[in-house]
Amino acid sequence: MSFIRLSVQKILCQLLVLVLFYTLFRWLFYTFNSSEIQHVANGQLWTILKGGLRFDLSAIMYLNALWILLTLLMPLDIQSKVSRRLISFTFWFPNTIAFLLEISDWVYFNFNRKRATVEIFDLIFSKGDFLNLLPNYLQKFWFVPLIAVGCITLLIWSHRLLNRCFAERWRLFRQLQFKRTTTSRFVVLPVVILLFAGLAVLLIRGGLQLQPIANRTAVLYTSPEQNALVLNTPFSIISSLESGTLEAVYFMDDTEADRVIRPVKQYHNDPAWNKKNVIIIVWESFSKRYTKEGGSVGVTPFFDSLSGKGHLFTNAYANALRSNEGVPAIFSGYPAMMEGPVINSIYGNTVIDALPGLLKAEGYTTAFFHGGTNGTMGFDIYAKRAGFERYFGRAEYNNERDFDGTWGIWDQPFLDFALQQINTFRPPFLAGIFTLTSHVPFHVPKGFKPTAQGFDRDIEISMNYTDWALSQFFKQAAKQAWFDHTVFVITADHTNPYVDNRFQGEGLGRYQVPILVIDPANEQLNRKDTTLVQQLDIIPSVLDYIKYPKPFFALGNSAWDTTASRFFITFLSGNYNLIRNGYHIKTKGFELAEVYKFPEDSTDSRNLYAPGQQPEVAGTEHYFKAFLQILHTGMINDRLSLHTYRVKRGTQ
């Protein structure tokens, strides 16, 4: 079994050399970009190196899995000159490409402000400007190619040195008459290969957690501003290959898009503003149809009674159909826009003026509560990325007696837990609470008795349970000193899949959700409002209501801004649904395809689309394309916060 031991030792030595290279690259990356990356304190260094090692090992195993396999299958005693060259090629070729990408990113980061992703290949292969720009970059950064050549030469030299050392050791073993045995060939070798395969899978996915590590995972080890220091460029590109990408669109001049959308908002300017607490409750799968306003009786009696004490938006829509798209729409202000959730894509690290981050900068305590298993749908990572200082999940709840057997902790005990934690917060605070019981399979705790009879579906019972859980939460919250100085928002992440008619199944009914704003100190707030609003409007509406005195970037508009254009947009399977100016518009890609009067023709029975005939439709098309241009450009080029937007627009 000597040949197996030598092969394993050779692999481990070579992997160690690569780890040392990647550690050196991290230090050089920081040296090149120290002005762009937040200063690293001594106490942060070990955490960054530890987190970086996780990403380094993942990239190294991605790139070297084939070389490892061939090294095990073709040990030194049966290698010919050709096979040795083949095995060496599977090592130095992918690692040379990785080194080139990593080293070139040391200077590209200064312009891109994030680690390079798969889109770098669009720049290299699809853009004619690349060849025009290359000479200037080589002239300005002449030393970078020299560093790359030096590092790659050192890598190949170290690889050849290890090959010679282990070849010499093998010759020594042969002189001592060590021989391969049938047992080592047919028993031990397969076991070793399986062990390495398991190790490779473990390292590539970054551990045994629910989801494999991705670019966004770096935020677990440091601040968002230092994400790039934890990542490495080969991993960033490989990870991005597994995610969808947005198409860069340019329909009009940027100044025209700005004029139409007005993404920079400022509703107040009094620096002495009275900082109200904010609690946003996101009710899982809470369709409007389960409320009294939506035609149901008795399913959500507490919510219905609460609606009479607050500002109920009866013409409100979710910007997505999935939780990991709806929650970011509420707290970060961007809609579903691609086949997969943005938070799990290469754009997960885009800097955005999310509500938690904006309020945290003003001294708010910020926390996100979700009773699901930590890591579910990436909410723990998203929450930190959005600016929530603390995350409370199933692990923090730490009482498995209240586990529902499927998703996480029952709503009532978890809401009680959330209230206990909120009571410890230093005001002002922002708390985001995401419930989960009203999700398939719609189980409720044993012993729960619905507050009404005659429910036909399990979902109605689970909705009734969450409604009751909320009543208990508000009953206890009303006793707290902070209650009268708090504004509450209750909405849904998305609707549920059960429908009773075509409008709910195929029409805009599948996006209709309640949005309710409650302020115990404002008795004049109680009214029903038919203003068209969407989840994107929650951030500007909250900031407007609490009189936030600074400018911020938002694609939505305050529900109380009577000068704003009312608009709804959502994405599904490459196409968009829009509402604006009394029309429901469907697109095919970026082009208008169907137009219906809304709400008059809520079942989409009469397509009115005729190019050039309706000025209102033409205006909506212009608005839609301006919106998409700002959204896509912002995501791709990291321009969705006030700071990055102004910097890259050249206005700051």
C-alpha positions in Angstrom: 0.0 0.0 0.0 3.1 2.2 -0.2 2.1 3.6 -3.6 -1.3 4.7 -2.2 0.3 6.4 0.8 2.7 8.2 -1.5 -0.1 9.4 -3.8 -2.1 10.7 -0.8 1.0 12.5 0.7 1.7 14.0 -2.7 -1.9 15.3 -3.0 -1.9 16.8 0.5 1.4 18.5 0.0 0.3 20.0 -3.3 -3.0 21.2 -1.8 -1.1 22.8 1.1 1.1 24.7 -1.5 -2.1 26.0 -3.1 -3.6 27.1 0.2 -0.4 29.1 0.9 -0.7 30.7 -2.5 -4.3 31.7 -1.9 -3.4 33.1 1.6 -0.7 35.2 0.0 -3.1 36.4 -2.7 -5.5 37.5 0.0 -2.9 39.7 1.6 -1.8 41.1 -1.8 -5.5 41.7 -2.7 -5.9 43.8 0.4 -2.6 45.6 -0.2 -3.8 46.6 -3.7 -7.3 47.7 -2.5 -6.8 48.9 1.1 -8.3 52.2 0.1 -11.5 50.5 -1.1 -11.9 48.0 1.7 -12.8 48.8 5.3 -9.8 48.7 7.5 -9.1 45.3 9.0 -8.6 45.5 12.8 -6.2 43.0 14.4 -9.1 41.2 16.0 -10.8 40.6 12.6 -7.7 39.1 10.9 -8.1 35.6 12.3 -11.8 35.5 11.5 -11.2 36.7 7.9 -8.4 34.1 7.4 -10.6 31.4 8.8 -13.5 32.3 6.6 -11.2 32.8 3.6 -9.8 29.3 4.1 -13.3 27.9 3.7 -13.7 29.6 0.3 -10.1 28.8 -0.7 -10.5 25.1 -0.1 -13.8 25.1 -2.1 -12.2 26.7 -5.1 -9.1 24.5 -4.9 -11.2 21.3 -4.8 -13.3 22.6 -7.7 -10.2 23.2 -9.8 -8.2 20.1 -8.8 -10.7 17.3 -8.5 -9.7 15.8 -11.8 -6.0 16.0 -11.0 -6.6 14.3 -7.6 -8.6 11.5 -9.2 -5.9 10.8 -11.9 -3.1 10.9 -9.3 -4.9 8.2 -7.3 -5.9 6.1 -10.3 -2.4 6.3 -12.0 0.2 5.9 -9.3 3.9 6.5 -9.9 4.7 2.9 -10.6 2.5 2.7 -13.8 2.9 6.3 -15.1 4.5 6.7 -18.5 6.0 9.9 -19.8 2.8 10.7 -21.6 0.5 10.0 -18.6 2.8 12.1 -16.3 2.4 15.0 -18.7 -1.4 14.5 -18.9 -1.7 14.5 -15.1 0.5 17.6 -14.8 -1.6 19.3 -17.4 -4.8 18.7 -15.4 -3.1 20.5 -12.5 -1.3 23.5 -14.0 -3.9 24.4 -16.6 -6.9 25.1 -14.4 -4.7 26.6 -11.7 -2.9 28.9 -14.1 -6.3 30.2 -15.3 -7.4 30.7 -11.7 -4.2 32.6 -10.9 -4.6 34.9 -13.9 -8.2 35.7 -12.9 -7.3 36.2 -9.3 -4.3 38.4 -9.9 -6.1 40.5 -12.6 -8.9 41.1 -10.2 -6.6 42.9 -7.8 -6.8 45.9 -10.1 -10.2 45.2 -11.6 -11.8 45.4 -8.1 -10.9 49.0 -7.9 -13.3 49.7 -10.8 -15.9 46.9 -10.2 -16.0 47.2 -6.3 -16.8 43.6 -6.0 -15.0 40.3 -6.8 -15.3 39.4 -10.5 -18.1 37.0 -11.5 -19.0 35.1 -14.6 -19.8 38.5 -16.3 -16.1 39.1 -16.6 -16.1 36.8 -19.6 -18.8 39.0 -21.2 -16.3 41.8 -20.9 -13.4 39.8 -22.3 -15.1 38.0 -25.1 -18.2 40.0 -26.0 -17.2 43.6 -25.7 -15.1 45.2 -28.3 -14.0 47.9 -25.8 -11.9 45.3 -24.0 -9.2 45.1 -26.6 -9.1 48.9 -26.8 -8.8 49.3 -23.0 -6.2 46.5 -22.6 -3.1 48.4 -23.7 -4.0 51.3 -21.3 -4.4 48.8 -18.4 -1.2 47.1 -19.2 0.6 50.4 -19.3 -0.8 51.6 -16.0 -0.5 48.2 -14.2 2.6 46.8 -16.0 3.7 45.1 -12.8 0.6 42.9 -12.5 1.5 40.7 -15.5 5.0 40.4 -14.0 3.5 39.2 -10.7 1.2 36.8 -12.5 4.1 35.3 -14.5 6.2 35.0 -11.3 3.4 33.3 -9.3 2.5 30.9 -12.1 6.2 30.1 -12.7 6.6 29.4 -8.9 3.5 27.2 -9.0 4.7 25.1 -11.9 8.2 24.9 -10.3 6.7 23.7 -7.0 4.6 21.1 -8.8 7.6 19.7 -10.7 9.7 19.7 -7.5 7.0 17.7 -5.7 6.8 15.3 -8.6 10.6 14.7 -8.5 10.6 14.3 -4.8 7.9 11.7 -4.8 9.3 9.9 -7.8 12.5 9.6 -5.9 10.7 8.3 -2.9 9.0 5.7 -5.1 12.3 4.6 -6.5 13.5 4.1 -3.0 10.5 2.0 -2.1 11.1 -0.1 -5.2 14.7 -0.7 -4.2 13.5 -1.9 -0.8 11.3 -4.3 -2.8 7.9 -2.9 -1.7 5.3 -4.2 -4.1 1.7 -3.5 -4.9 -0.7 -6.1 -3.7 -4.1 -7.2 -5.0 -5.6 -6.0 -1.7 -4.2 -2.5 -2.2 -5.3 -2.3 -5.8 -8.9 -3.6 -5.5 -9.8 -2.8 -1.9 -7.7 0.0 -0.4 -7.6 2.2 -3.5 -11.4 2.3 -4.1 -11.8 3.1 -0.4 -9.3 5.9 -0.6 -10.9 7.3 -3.8 -14.3 7.3 -2.0 -12.9 9.1 1.0 -11.4 11.7 -1.2 -14.6 12.1 -3.2 -16.5 12.6 0.1 -13.9 15.1 1.2 -14.1 16.9 -2.1 -17.9 17.3 -1.9 -17.6 18.5 1.7 -15.0 21.1 0.9 -16.6 22.2 -2.4 -20.0 22.9 -0.6 -18.1 24.5 2.3 -19.5 22.1 5.0 -22.6 20.2 6.1 -24.9 23.2 6.3 -28.3 23.3 4.4 -27.0 25.3 1.5 -23.6 25.3 -0.2 -21.5 28.4 0.4 -21.8 31.1 -2.2 -20.5 34.6 -2.6 -23.1 36.0 -0.2 -21.9 33.6 2.6 -18.8 35.8 3.1 -20.9 38.2 5.2 -20.9 35.6 8.0 -17.3 36.3 8.7 -17.0 40.1 8.3 -18.8 43.2 7.4 -20.4 43.6 4.0 -17.7 46.1 3.1 -15.0 43.4 3.6 -16.8 40.6 1.8 -14.3 40.7 -1.1 -11.4 40.1 1.4 -13.0 36.8 2.5 -13.7 35.6 -1.0 -11.3 34.7 -3.8 -11.9 35.4 -7.4 -11.9 31.8 -8.7 -14.6 30.9 -6.2 -16.6 34.0 -7.0 -16.6 33.1 -10.7 -17.3 29.4 -10.2 -20.1 30.2 -7.8 -21.6 32.7 -10.2 -21.7 30.1 -13.0 -24.4 28.3 -11.0 -26.6 31.3 -10.8 -28.6 33.1 -13.5 -27.5 36.5 -14.7 -29.4 39.7 -15.6 -29.3 41.1 -19.1 -27.8 44.6 -19.3 -30.5 46.8 -20.9 -30.2 50.4 -22.2 -33.5 51.8 -23.5 -32.8 55.5 -23.0 -30.2 57.9 -21.6 -29.6 57.5 -17.9 -30.7 61.0 -17.2 -34.1 60.3 -18.8 -34.4 57.1 -16.7 -33.7 59.1 -13.6 -36.3 61.7 -14.5 -39.0 59.1 -15.0 -38.3 56.9 -11.9 -36.8 59.5 -9.5 -35.0 56.8 -7.5 -33.4 59.3 -5.0 -36.0 60.1 -2.4 -36.1 62.6 0.5 -39.4 63.3 2.2 -38.3 65.2 5.3 -35.2 67.2 6.4 -35.7 67.9 10.1 -32.6 66.5 11.9 -34.4 66.5 15.2 -36.9 63.8 14.0 -38.6 61.7 16.6 -37.3 58.2 16.0 -40.3 55.8 16.2 -39.7 52.1 16.6 -40.7 49.9 13.6 -42.0 46.3 13.6 -42.7 44.7 10.3 -44.5 41.4 10.5 -44.4 39.3 7.3 -47.2 36.7 7.4 -46.3 33.6 5.4 -48.6 33.1 2.3 -51.1 35.6 3.6 -53.4 36.3 0.6 -55.8 39.2 0.7 -58.6 36.7 0.0 -58.4 35.3 3.6 -59.3 38.7 5.1 -62.7 40.3 5.5 -61.8 42.8 2.8 -60.9 39.9 0.5 -64.3 38.2 1.0 -63.6 35.7 3.8 -65.4 35.8 7.1 -63.9 34.5 10.3 -60.6 33.3 9.0 -58.6 36.2 10.3 -60.8 38.0 12.8 -58.0 39.6 14.7 -56.4 41.1 11.6 -59.8 42.3 10.5 -60.4 44.1 13.8 -56.9 45.5 13.7 -57.6 46.9 10.2 -60.2 49.1 11.6 -57.6 50.8 13.8 -54.9 51.3 11.1 -54.3 52.3 7.6 -55.3 49.4 5.4 -54.2 49.4 1.7 -56.8 47.4 -0.1 -55.1 47.6 -3.5 -51.7 46.1 -2.5 -49.6 43.6 -4.4 -46.6 41.4 -3.7 -43.7 41.7 -6.1 -42.9 38.0 -6.0 -44.3 34.5 -5.6 -41.6 33.0 -3.3 -40.5 33.8 0.2 -36.9 34.4 -0.7 -38.0 37.0 -3.2 -40.8 38.6 -1.2 -38.8 39.2 2.0 -36.1 41.2 0.0 -38.8 43.1 -1.8 -40.1 44.3 1.6 -36.9 45.0 3.4 -34.5 45.8 0.4 -37.0 47.2 -2.1 -36.3 45.2 -5.3 -38.8 42.9 -7.0 -38.4 39.4 -8.4 -36.3 39.9 -11.6 -34.8 36.6 -12.6 -35.6 32.9 -12.6 -33.9 32.3 -9.2 -33.9 34.5 -6.1 -31.5 37.4 -6.2 -30.3 36.7 -2.7 -29.0 33.4 -3.9 -27.4 34.8 -7.1 -24.2 36.5 -8.0 -26.0 39.8 -7.1 -26.4 38.8 -3.5 -23.6 41.1 -2.5 -24.9 44.2 -4.3 -25.0 47.2 -1.9 -28.6 48.3 -1.4 -30.3 51.0 0.7 -32.2 48.4 2.6 -34.4 49.6 5.5 -32.4 47.8 8.3 -29.1 49.3 7.0 -30.6 52.8 6.8 -32.1 52.7 10.2 -29.1 51.0 11.8 -27.0 54.0 10.6 -29.3 56.2 12.6 -28.8 54.3 15.8 -31.6 51.8 15.6 -31.2 48.3 17.0 -32.1 46.0 14.2 -33.1 42.3 14.3 -34.8 39.7 12.1 -36.9 36.9 13.5 -37.7 33.7 11.6 -38.6 30.5 13.3 -37.3 28.3 10.5 -34.1 26.2 10.6 -31.1 28.5 10.5 -30.0 28.7 6.9 -33.4 28.0 5.4 -33.6 29.9 2.0 -30.5 31.8 3.0 -32.4 34.2 5.3 -29.7 34.4 7.9 -27.2 35.5 5.4 -29.6 37.9 3.7 -30.6 39.4 7.0 -27.1 40.4 7.9 -26.4 41.6 4.4 -29.5 43.9 4.6 -28.3 45.4 7.8 -30.0 43.4 10.5 -27.6 43.3 13.4 -29.0 40.1 14.9 -30.8 37.1 13.5 -33.1 34.9 15.6 -34.0 31.5 14.2 -34.8 28.0 15.3 -31.3 27.6 16.8 -31.6 30.8 18.9 -35.1 29.7 20.1 -33.5 26.5 21.3 -36.6 24.5 22.3 -37.4 21.6 20.0 -40.6 20.9 21.9 -42.1 23.6 19.8 -40.8 22.4 16.5 -43.6 21.8 14.0 -41.9 18.8 12.4 -41.5 20.5 9.0 -40.3 24.1 8.8 -39.5 25.4 12.3 -41.1 26.7 15.4 -44.9 27.2 15.7 -45.9 30.9 15.3 -47.4 31.5 18.7 -44.4 30.5 20.9 -42.0 32.0 18.4 -43.9 35.4 18.4 -43.8 35.2 22.2 -40.0 34.6 22.0 -39.6 37.5 19.6 -41.5 39.8 22.0 -39.2 38.8 24.9 -36.2 39.6 22.8 -37.6 42.9 21.6 -38.2 43.9 25.2 -34.4 43.7 25.7 -33.6 46.0 22.8 -32.3 49.5 23.2 -34.8 51.9 21.5 -35.2 52.9 18.8 -35.4 49.6 17.1 -36.5 47.9 13.9 -37.7 44.3 14.1 -38.6 42.1 11.1 -40.7 39.1 12.0 -41.4 36.4 9.5 -44.0 33.8 10.5 -44.1 30.3 9.0 -47.0 28.1 10.2 -49.4 29.1 7.4 -47.2 27.3 4.9 -47.7 23.9 3.2 -48.5 21.4 4.8 -50.6 23.8 6.9 -50.3 21.9 10.2 -51.3 23.5 13.5 -50.3 22.5 17.0 -52.3 19.8 18.6 -55.1 21.2 20.8 -55.5 24.4 18.8 -59.2 25.1 18.4 -60.1 27.5 15.5 -61.8 30.7 16.6 -64.6 30.0 14.1 -66.2 26.9 12.6 -66.8 25.8 9.0 -63.4 26.0 7.5 -63.1 23.8 4.4 -59.3 23.8 4.0 -56.3 23.2 6.2 -54.9 26.5 5.0 -57.8 28.3 6.5 -57.2 26.7 9.8 -53.5 27.5 9.7 -54.3 31.1 8.8 -56.7 31.3 11.7 -53.9 29.9 14.0 -51.4 32.6 12.9 -54.1 35.2 13.3 -54.7 34.0 16.8 -51.0 34.0 17.5 -50.8 37.6 16.3 -53.6 38.5 18.7 -51.6 37.1 21.6 -48.5 39.0 20.4 -50.3 42.3 20.3 -52.1 41.6 23.6 -48.7 41.4 25.3 -47.0 44.1 23.2 -49.7 46.6 24.2 -48.5 46.3 27.8 -45.0 47.3 26.9 -43.6 50.9 27.4 -42.4 51.0 23.8 -45.8 50.1 22.3 -47.2 53.6 21.8 -44.0 54.8 20.2 -44.0 52.0 17.6 -45.3 51.8 14.1 -46.4 48.3 12.9 -46.6 47.0 9.4 -48.3 43.7 8.6 -48.1 42.2 5.2 -47.3 38.9 3.4 -44.2 37.5 1.6 -46.5 36.3 -1.2 -49.9 34.7 -1.7 -50.7 31.0 -1.3 -51.2 28.5 -4.2 -54.8 27.6 -3.5 -57.3 29.5 -5.7 -61.1 29.7 -6.2 -61.2 31.4 -9.5 -59.3 32.5 -12.6 -58.4 35.9 -11.2 -56.7 34.2 -8.2 -55.0 31.5 -10.3 -54.0 33.2 -13.5 -54.7 36.9 -13.0 -53.4 39.6 -10.6 -55.2 38.0 -7.7 -52.3 35.7 -7.1 -50.3 38.8 -6.1 -52.9 40.5 -3.9 -51.8 40.8 -0.3 -52.8 43.0 2.6 -50.6 45.9 3.7 -51.7 47.3 7.0 -49.9 50.2 8.9 -50.8 50.6 12.6 -49.7 53.4 14.9 -51.2 53.1 18.4 -50.5 56.8 19.0 -52.3 58.0 15.8 -56.0 57.5 16.0 -56.5 59.4 12.7 -54.6 56.6 10.8 -57.6 54.3 10.7 -58.9 54.3 7.1 -59.1 52.1 4.0 -57.0 53.3 1.1 -57.4 52.1 -2.5 -54.1 53.6 -3.6 -52.1 51.2 -5.7 -49.2 50.0 -3.7 -46.6 47.2 -3.8 -44.1 45.7 -1.5 -41.4 48.0 -3.0 -43.3 50.9 -1.5 -42.9 49.7 2.1 -39.4 51.1 2.6 -40.2 54.7 1.3 -43.6 54.6 3.1 -42.1 53.7 6.4 -39.3 56.3 6.1 -41.8 58.9 5.1 -44.1 58.1 8.0 -41.4 58.2 10.7 -40.0 61.4 9.1 -36.6 60.0 8.2 -34.7 63.2 7.3 -32.1 62.1 4.8 -32.0 61.2 1.1 -32.1 57.5 0.1 -32.3 55.3 -3.0 -35.6 53.5 -3.6 -37.4 52.1 -6.6 -40.7 52.3 -4.9 -42.6 55.3 -3.7 -44.2 56.4 -0.4 -47.9 55.5 -0.3 -48.5 59.0 1.1 -46.7 60.7 -1.8 -49.6 62.0 -3.9 -47.2 63.2 -6.6 -45.7 59.8 -7.2 -46.6 57.5 -10.1 -48.5 54.5 -8.8 -47.1 51.3 -10.3 -46.8 47.6 -9.8 -44.4 45.2 -11.4 -43.5 41.5 -11.1 -41.5 39.0 -13.0 -42.3 35.4 -13.9 -40.7 33.0 -16.4 -38.9 35.8 -18.3 -42.0 38.0 -18.6 -43.5 40.9 -16.6 -46.9 41.9 -15.3 -47.5 45.6 -14.8 -50.3 47.8 -13.4 -50.3 51.5 -14.2 -52.8 54.1 -15.2 -55.7 51.7 -15.1 -54.2 49.1 -17.3 -52.8 45.6 -16.7 -50.0 45.0 -19.1 -48.3 41.7 -19.9 -44.9 41.6 -21.7 -43.0 39.1 -23.7 -39.5 39.7 -22.4 -39.0 43.5 -22.5 -41.7 44.2 -25.1 -45.4 44.8 -24.4 -47.7 42.0 -25.7 -51.1 42.3 -24.0 -53.1 45.2 -22.5 -56.3 45.0 -20.4 -58.4 47.5 -18.5 -57.9 47.0 -14.8 -59.8 46.3 -12.6 -62.7 46.3 -15.1 -61.3 43.3 -17.0 -59.7 41.4 -14.1 -59.9 38.1 -16.0 -57.9 39.4 -19.0 -60.6 38.6 -21.5 -60.2 41.4 -24.0 -56.7 42.3 -25.2 -56.6 46.0 -26.2 -53.0 46.1 -27.3 -52.5 48.1 -30.5 -49.1 49.8 -30.9 -49.3 53.6 -30.8 -53.0 53.9 -30.0 -53.1 54.4 -26.3 -51.0 57.3 -24.9 -51.4 55.9 -21.3 -50.0 52.5 -22.5 -47.1 54.2 -24.3 -46.3 56.1 -21.1 -46.4 52.9 -19.1 -44.0 51.2 -21.5 -41.6 54.1 -21.1 -41.9 53.9 -17.3 -41.4 50.2 -17.4 -38.2 50.4 -19.5 -36.8 53.2 -17.4 -37.5 51.1 -14.3 -35.8 48.0 -15.8 -32.8 50.0 -16.9 -32.2 51.4 -13.5 -32.9 48.0 -11.8 -30.7 45.9 -14.1 -27.9 48.4 -14.4 -28.0 48.9 -10.6 -27.8 45.1 -9.9 -25.1 44.4 -12.4 -22.9 47.4 -11.7 -23.7 47.8 -7.9 -25.7 51.1 -8.1 -28.7 50.5 -5.9 -27.6 52.5 -2.9 -27.5 56.3 -2.7 -23.7 56.3 -2.3 -22.9 53.9 -5.1 -25.6 55.4 -7.4 -24.1 58.9 -7.0 -20.5 57.8 -7.2 -21.0 55.8 -10.4 -23.3 58.6 -11.9 -20.5 61.0 -11.2 -22.6 63.2 -9.0 -20.6 62.9 -5.8 
